[in-house]
Amino acid sequence: MIPLLLAGIASLSLSLIATPLIRALFNRLNLVDEPDKARKVHTRPVPRGGGLALAISYGGSLALLYVFFPTGYPARMLMPMLAAAGMVFLIGLMDDIAGLSPWTKLIGQFLAATLVSTLGVRIAFLGGVYLHPWLGIALTVLWLLACMNAINLIDGLDGLAAGVAFFACCTILAGALMSGNWALAMVVVPLTGCLIGFWGYNFFPASIFLGDSGSLLIGFLLGAFSISWSGQLAGFPGMLAPTIALAVPLVDLVLTVGRRYVRRQAIFGADRRHIHHRLLDGGLAPKSAAMRLYAMCGISAVLSIALGLPYRYAGGIVLAVACLIAWIGIRELHYDEFDVAVRTISSGFFRLILQEQICMLDFETKLHAAQSIEERRLIIENMCGRLGFQLVELRLGEMYFVKPPDAMLMGGAWSVHITLPRSDYLLIDRMASRGQGVMLVQFVDVLRRDAFQKQLVLETPRRMSCTRQLQDQLQNDPELTA
């Protein structure tokens, strides 16, 4: 215990000394994060050299640990981990100073994760099952990339990323001590001490930021520590315990990727819809939002440690509770993307879209296989009935086709007239109360409702024309023709 205590004191002291010195240096060099009055919540320029302060204090404490306790030094674990951590730190530092593209940073992170996994720090078991080395390397790289970017994305409030990392370190340290993994404990304690020392300067109102060098370095170290910890958890817990311990940043990462995918936004772009931003938009002050997320990290830490209890059903109970808390938390954040997705699936609209696409694919296949004009006419007539069109008039080359209305078309119906090349055209009438229709029909429905609400004057009381320009737009825009 004495080496652990001294390592913690040394790292804390070095962090308290190094952080203000690096802050002054970055201020002098004007390497600061400027406020943008939109996504960023700080109101004045803040230096972003926290990563350098952490690297100096963490590396210095490990060096002191080696000098005074060489016999218990975990060199076998540290050497590959520190080599890769150095790569990650340099990538982040270059981004803080000069700026790097997202793909450049991702490639650098990938190389560092591949290096450490090939040197022996990798996931060997998953759910108690031994993994092939190549599969273990692939999962390790994926895990480390997730951890690095999760901590990087959560670093949006003063003291938030450092606090989240502190709770994760405490959780991993408790797990290491419970399993007797002293080598892991000796590399976790220095990082914990560094975070405590840095936290005082980084908490609201922050006088220094982690920067990418700090957030990526912390994420990488936490990912590597959790892999070593998971190796001590036989059977079901495995990687589940570290995942729950890092639940807050990982959930934010998954939500970010998911909602940007749904909105068809750039995955690597920046926005103001992270978990902490949603809390701020809900009326919380930055300090209160950070404290609430700290509380969630504390709950995650307790659940993660509980996985190691010698109770038969501990794993299942903890997993169920964790999933329930995550679901309630996500619901309370009121993300429009997921609310719409849930309503779409639960209302049956998603199944309707699939049915329409399958129906259109079947129609296109049969139409291409038709050998005569009469056969094509029958296919079109059958399709119009399946789609609920009341009146269809089509002129296409030599073929002229009319499907008469099934009933009297009253004022609740609308029409669309699409002009085709060579004086061909398509005229469709549809009852407004029908709930079925292809995506093109739904698009025209939106135009009809918009025109009605704004009381626009159309050419006829119930007819809209799709000109050649609209036709070309529908053919060239995959979103409208899907």
C-alpha angles and dihedrals in degrees: 000000000000094000090050092050093048092046090053093048092047094049092046092050094047091049092051089052101039099045099064091042092053090044091056091046094052091046090053091049090045091237094150139139108245119214116245100192089230121061097006118071101201118098102205136042112280125191114244100208099113092113091061091050091051093047092051095046095043094046092044093052091049089051091052090048090055093048096051101031107028094152095060096039112130094223095152092060097036104051100065092035094052092046092056092039089056090055091050092048093051092049091052093045092052089051091050092050106033106006126244131212116256092246092052091053092046092051090050091050090049092052092049092048091048091050096053093043094051090048092060109273099113144121107274101170133037119187090346092305120120113238127218108254093245092050089047091053092049093050091045092053091048092048094049092048089051093049095047095049094040092058090042093054095045090055094096103108131055108275095354101115092040091050094047090049091048092056090047091050091050090050094050091045092052090049092049093051092046091053095041094243098151094167090060092045091054092058096041097051095061091052090048091053091047091052093050091052094045093044092069091061095038101048119099117328091030120207093187135025130216093234120197090294090062101038094046092046093050092046092051094048093047090049092050092045092050091052090055090046093050089056088066094052107081122200125359103001097058109123091356092082095055090043091056091043089057094036098124098056093036093052089049089052093050092046091049094052092042098050094043089051091050091049091043091237127148109279091217095046124111125243142157101247104093120126093266091048091053090052090051091049087051090064103266122136116238092255093049092047091052092048091051091052090047087056090052089051089052091053090048090051092053092048091047093052090045090064088072094058114118092240120124097227098032094109096051094045093048092048092049093048092046092051091047093051091046092050093049091046094051091048091052091054090063100216107188092210094061096037089056091044092052092047091047093053098039094047093053093243091120091055089048091054090051091049092051093049092048089047092052092047090052090048093051092048093051093044092054090049094051114117101194142032091247092053090050090049092053092048091051092046092051091048093050089054092050091051094049098243111162099198128017127180118180133177112185116162108297093352122091116180132180126183107194119221118271091220141002109298108229130188091284091074129088135197137212124201116197118191114219130192121284095025092300118140145177123219120189129183119192135178110248092222094060114108098201130080144117122274092263090057091049089052092053089046089059090052091049094050091045091050091049095048093049090043093235118178113241128193091257131013094259107014133094125184124221103205127204088268092057091045091054090047091052091049095047100041111074092195092061097041096044 
